[in-house]
Amino acid sequence: MAGYKIDRTAEDIRRELAVLLRELKDPRVQGKMLTVVNVEVSSDLSFAKVYVSAMEGLDTAKTAVKGLTAATGYLRRALGQALRLRKTPELKFIADNSIEKGMQITRMMNDLLPAQEGAEPDAD
């Protein structure tokens, strides 16, 4: 039962942070195509690791993490108000490059497609 509550809380935090990221005025965060990839919440709901990825690459995500770390107080307060948690977890932001890796894989697959379209099908 406790696992369900932790998973639900992590998903709620991920969803709310995705909305809050668009409202931040910090130039390190504003205008960047950021995605909250995953949120891991500790079993006592006092800590949360937030994995953030950017389409522009890992360097952009690392810069955004610095901005998000500076705005941690605002984000915690806004999360506490939105989710009505008894205790809002401490947030630790971590840069992630999963979107960039996904885009690389997609590009590689698209590069393979023209080679497959040019090949003639075997006649049986």
C-alpha positions as CSV (number, residue, x, y, z in Angstrom):
1,M,0.0,0.0,0.0
2,A,2.8,2.4,0.8
3,G,4.4,1.8,-2.6
4,Y,1.2,2.9,-4.3
5,K,1.2,6.2,-2.3
6,I,4.9,6.9,-3.1
7,D,4.3,6.2,-6.8
8,R,1.2,8.4,-6.9
9,T,3.0,11.2,-5.1
10,A,6.0,11.0,-7.4
11,E,3.7,11.2,-10.5
12,D,1.8,14.1,-9.0
13,I,5.1,16.0,-8.3
14,R,6.2,15.3,-11.9
15,R,3.0,16.6,-13.3
16,E,2.9,19.7,-11.2
17,L,6.6,20.5,-11.8
18,A,6.1,20.3,-15.5
19,V,3.5,23.1,-15.2
20,L,5.6,25.1,-12.8
21,L,8.7,25.0,-15.1
22,R,6.8,27.1,-17.7
23,E,6.1,29.8,-15.1
24,L,9.7,30.4,-13.9
25,K,11.3,33.7,-14.9
26,D,14.9,32.5,-14.5
27,P,16.7,32.9,-17.9
28,R,18.5,29.6,-17.3
29,V,15.1,27.9,-17.4
30,Q,12.8,30.2,-19.3
31,G,12.5,29.4,-23.0
32,K,14.2,26.0,-22.8
33,M,12.4,22.9,-23.9
34,L,12.7,21.1,-20.6
35,T,11.0,17.9,-19.6
36,V,10.7,16.3,-16.2
37,V,11.6,12.8,-17.1
38,N,11.2,11.1,-13.7
39,V,10.7,11.8,-10.0
40,E,12.0,9.4,-7.4
41,V,10.5,10.0,-3.9
42,S,12.1,8.5,-0.7
43,S,10.0,6.1,1.3
44,D,9.2,8.7,4.0
45,L,8.3,11.3,1.4
46,S,10.9,13.7,2.6
47,F,13.2,13.8,-0.4
48,A,12.6,13.8,-4.2
49,K,15.1,13.4,-7.0
50,V,13.8,15.2,-10.1
51,Y,15.4,14.2,-13.4
52,V,15.3,17.0,-16.0
53,S,16.1,16.6,-19.6
54,A,16.4,19.2,-22.4
55,M,16.0,18.8,-26.2
56,E,19.0,21.0,-26.8
57,G,21.4,18.6,-25.0
58,L,22.9,17.8,-21.6
59,D,24.7,21.2,-21.3
60,T,21.4,23.0,-21.5
61,A,19.9,20.6,-18.9
62,K,22.8,21.2,-16.5
63,T,22.4,25.0,-16.9
64,A,18.6,24.6,-16.2
65,V,19.4,22.5,-13.1
66,K,21.3,25.4,-11.7
67,G,18.3,27.7,-12.3
68,L,15.9,25.1,-10.8
69,T,18.1,24.7,-7.8
70,A,18.1,28.4,-7.2
71,A,14.2,28.3,-7.4
72,T,13.8,25.3,-5.1
73,G,12.1,27.3,-2.3
74,Y,9.5,28.7,-4.7
75,L,8.9,25.3,-6.3
76,R,8.5,23.5,-2.9
77,R,6.0,26.1,-1.7
78,A,4.1,25.9,-5.0
79,L,4.1,22.1,-4.8
80,G,2.9,22.1,-1.2
81,Q,0.0,24.4,-2.1
82,A,-1.0,22.5,-5.2
83,L,-0.7,19.0,-3.8
84,R,-1.7,19.7,-0.2
85,L,1.0,17.5,1.2
86,R,1.6,17.4,4.9
87,K,5.3,17.8,4.3
88,T,6.6,18.8,0.9
89,P,9.7,16.8,0.0
90,E,13.1,18.5,-0.5
91,L,13.8,18.7,-4.2
92,K,17.1,17.7,-5.8
93,F,17.3,18.3,-9.5
94,I,19.5,16.1,-11.7
95,A,20.4,16.7,-15.4
96,D,19.4,13.8,-17.6
97,N,20.1,13.3,-21.3
98,S,17.4,10.7,-22.2
99,I,15.6,13.0,-24.7
100,E,18.9,13.7,-26.5
101,K,19.6,9.9,-26.7
102,G,16.1,9.2,-27.9
103,M,16.5,11.9,-30.7
104,Q,19.8,10.3,-31.7
105,I,18.2,6.9,-32.0
106,T,15.3,8.3,-34.0
107,R,17.8,10.0,-36.4
108,M,19.7,6.8,-36.8
109,M,16.5,4.9,-37.6
110,N,15.5,7.6,-40.1
111,D,18.9,7.4,-41.8
112,L,18.2,3.7,-42.3
113,L,14.8,4.2,-44.0
114,P,16.0,5.6,-47.4
115,A,18.3,2.6,-47.8
116,Q,15.4,0.2,-47.2
117,E,13.0,2.0,-49.5
118,G,15.5,1.9,-52.4
119,A,15.9,-1.9,-52.1
120,E,13.7,-3.9,-54.4
121,P,11.5,-6.5,-52.7
122,D,12.3,-10.2,-53.4
123,A,10.0,-11.8,-55.9
124,D,8.8,-15.2,-54.8
